């Protein structure tokens, strides 16, 4: 039975795409705790963008390395398996991410062994347990904001993908894939910041804690979207590459049949 399922090319393709989609979404959530300087990573001084009274540079969460890939995967799955396929994987990914964070909370609450605390002092980490907890123990509002942005972004992406495809037909893959991604990434960028930082810093703030002003929330959202917009455009050729590989793998007739079924299902 298993052999028959795996031997079926559309089924095997769905399993491969689903695995890659979920893995990328989960990894993006885990690595997202790190904030990096895009300019320094590329080898030049930080830019100073003056937006709404804020002096900002491209300091981004490491999760942005993978989120554009997740949205490209969304469009590929959408193309061949329709809205139901994307929605199923989106809810499954969100559930698994939530499950992972529950496990992280459990792991953080475990009492560390004495030798574990000092195990990395030679590498410049005085308390390995605190470092571990800081990386995996993300705040509740960050998790809620990220998951909410992910689900809404996915649903928006699916909706506009099919709206554009109905208007253009099989032509202009770049328009429906990149166009829907640009719209969904815009919404995603502001939702996660609004919940995680604009609301989160107000709810959890102590007397002297920093609280995000509205202008900072908007300015950071714009900077993040500039990055996502640029990456989405640069990754457009990848969509055509993956699309062509899938067409060859499935064969023209089966690929056309699946795309037609995906549109009817939507």
C-alpha positions in Angstrom: 0.0 0.0 0.0 2.8 2.4 1.0 4.7 1.5 -2.1 1.7 2.3 -4.3 1.2 5.7 -2.6 4.8 6.7 -3.0 4.9 5.4 -6.5 2.2 7.8 -7.6 4.0 10.9 -8.9 1.4 13.6 -7.9 1.2 12.1 -4.4 5.0 11.8 -4.0 5.4 15.4 -5.3 2.9 16.7 -2.7 4.8 14.9 0.1 8.1 16.4 -1.0 6.6 19.9 -1.3 4.7 19.6 2.0 7.9 18.4 3.8 9.9 21.3 2.4 7.1 23.8 3.1 6.7 22.8 6.8 10.4 22.4 7.4 11.1 25.9 6.1 8.3 27.5 8.1 9.4 25.8 11.3 13.1 26.6 10.8 12.2 30.2 10.1 10.4 30.5 13.4 13.2 29.0 15.3 16.0 31.0 13.8 13.9 34.2 13.9 15.1 35.1 17.4 18.3 36.4 16.0 18.4 40.0 14.6 21.2 40.5 12.0 22.5 43.5 10.1 22.0 43.0 6.4 24.4 45.7 5.5 27.2 44.4 7.7 26.6 40.9 6.4 27.0 42.1 2.9 30.2 44.0 3.9 29.2 47.6 4.0 28.2 50.2 6.6 24.6 50.3 7.8 22.3 52.6 5.8 20.6 55.3 7.8 17.0 55.6 6.5 15.1 58.4 8.0 11.5 57.3 8.2 8.8 59.0 10.3 11.4 60.5 12.6 13.3 57.2 13.1 16.9 56.5 12.0 16.7 52.9 10.8 19.0 50.4 9.1 18.2 46.9 7.7 18.4 45.1 11.0 16.2 42.0 10.3 15.1 38.8 12.0 17.0 35.8 10.6 13.6 34.3 9.7 13.5 36.5 6.6 16.1 34.2 5.0 13.4 31.5 4.7 10.0 33.3 4.7 10.2 34.3 1.0 11.0 30.7 0.2 7.9 29.6 2.2 5.7 32.0 0.1 7.2 30.7 -3.1 6.4 27.1 -2.0 2.9 28.3 -1.3 2.5 29.5 -4.9 4.0 26.3 -6.3 1.6 24.1 -4.2 -1.2 26.4 -5.1 -0.5 26.0 -8.8 -0.9 22.2 -8.8 -3.0 21.4 -5.7 -5.2 24.4 -5.3 -6.5 26.3 -2.3 -7.4 23.2 -0.3 -3.8 21.9 -0.6 -2.3 25.2 0.6 -4.8 25.7 3.4 -4.3 22.2 4.7 -0.5 22.6 4.8 -0.8 26.1 6.3 -2.9 24.9 9.2 -0.8 21.8 9.6 2.4 24.0 9.6 0.9 26.4 12.1 -0.2 23.5 14.4 3.3 22.0 14.3 5.0 25.3 15.0 2.7 25.8 18.0 3.5 22.3 19.1 7.2 23.0 18.8 7.0 26.1 21.0 5.1 24.1 23.6 7.9 21.6 23.6 10.4 24.5 23.8 8.6 25.8 26.9 8.9 22.4 28.5 12.6 22.1 27.6 13.3 25.6 29.0 11.6 24.7 32.3 13.9 21.7 32.9 16.5 22.2 35.6 19.9 22.2 33.9 22.8 20.0 35.0 25.6 21.9 36.8 28.2 21.0 34.2 25.9 22.2 31.4 25.8 25.7 32.7 29.5 26.1 32.5 30.1 23.8 29.5 30.7 26.7 27.0 32.6 29.2 29.2 35.7 28.6 27.0 33.7 29.7 24.0 32.6 33.0 25.7 29.2 31.8 27.0 29.3 32.1 30.8 25.9 30.5 31.4 24.8 28.0 28.7 21.4 27.5 30.3 20.5 31.2 30.1 21.7 31.2 26.5 19.6 28.2 25.7 16.5 29.7 27.3 17.0 33.0 25.5 17.1 31.4 22.1 14.2 29.0 22.5 12.1 30.9 25.1 10.5 33.4 22.8 7.8 35.6 24.2 4.2 34.7 23.9 3.2 37.8 21.8 6.1 37.1 19.4 4.8 33.5 18.8 1.1 34.7 18.6 2.1 37.5 16.2 4.2 35.3 14.0 1.5 32.5 13.7 -1.3 35.0 13.1 0.8 36.7 10.4 1.7 33.4 8.8 -1.9 32.1 8.6 -3.4 35.4 7.3 -0.5 35.9 4.9 -1.0 32.4 3.5 -4.8 32.9 3.0 -4.2 36.3 1.4 -1.6 34.8 -0.9 -3.9 31.9 -2.0 -6.8 34.3 -2.7 -4.8 36.8 -4.9 -2.9 34.0 -6.6 -6.2 32.6 -8.0 -7.7 36.0 -8.7 -4.7 36.8 -10.9 -4.7 33.4 -12.5 -8.3 33.6 -13.4 -7.6 37.0 -15.1 -4.5 35.9 -17.0 -4.9 32.2 -17.5 -1.8 30.0 -17.8 0.3 32.9 -18.9 2.4 35.3 -16.7 3.4 32.9 -14.0 5.6 35.7 -12.5 2.5 37.9 -12.1 0.4 35.6 -10.1 3.3 34.1 -8.1 5.3 37.2 -7.4 2.2 39.5 -7.3 0.4 37.4 -4.7 3.6 37.1 -2.6 4.2 40.9 -2.6 0.6 41.5 -1.4 0.7 38.8 1.3 4.2 39.8 2.5 3.1 43.4 3.0 0.3 42.3 5.2 2.5 39.7 7.0 5.2 42.3 7.7 2.9 44.7 9.6 0.7 42.1 11.4 3.7 40.4 13.1 5.2 43.7 14.2 1.8 45.0 15.5 1.1 42.0 17.7 4.6 41.0 18.7 6.0 44.5 19.5 3.4 47.3 19.3 0.9 45.4 21.5 3.4 43.0 23.1 5.6 45.8 24.6 2.6 47.6 26.0 1.1 44.5 27.7 4.3 43.2 29.1 6.1 46.5 29.8 7.5 47.3 33.3 7.9 50.9 34.5 11.2 51.6 32.6 10.8 49.2 29.7 10.8 50.5 26.1 7.4 50.6 24.5 7.2 50.8 20.7 5.6 54.0 19.4 3.2 53.8 16.5 5.6 55.6 14.1 8.4 53.1 14.9 6.1 50.2 14.2 5.2 51.7 10.8 8.8 52.6 9.9 10.2 49.2 10.8 7.4 47.5 8.9 8.3 49.6 5.8 12.0 48.6 6.1 11.1 44.9 6.5 8.8 45.1 3.5 11.5 46.8 1.3 13.7 43.7 2.0 10.9 41.2 1.3 9.8 43.1 -1.8 13.4 43.0 -3.2 13.9 39.3 -2.4 10.5 38.4 -3.9 11.5 40.1 -7.2 15.0 38.5 -7.2 13.5 35.0 -6.6 11.1 35.2 -9.5 13.4 33.2 -11.8 13.4 30.4 -9.2 9.7 30.1 -9.6 10.1 29.4 -13.3 12.9 26.9 -12.6 10.9 24.9 -10.0 7.8 25.1 -12.3 9.8 23.7 -15.2 11.2 20.9 -13.1 7.7 19.9 -11.9 6.3 20.0 -15.4 9.1 17.6 -16.5 8.6 15.3 -13.5 4.8 15.1 -13.9 4.7 15.2 -17.7 2.7 17.8 -19.7 -0.6 16.0 -19.6 -0.7 15.2 -15.9 0.6 18.7 -15.0 -2.1 20.3 -17.1 -4.8 18.0 -15.6 -3.7 18.9 -12.0 -3.6 22.7 -12.7 -7.1 22.5 -14.2 -8.3 20.6 -11.2 -6.6 23.1 -8.8 -8.5 26.0 -10.4 -11.8 24.2 -10.3 -11.3 23.2 -6.7 -10.6 26.9 -5.9 
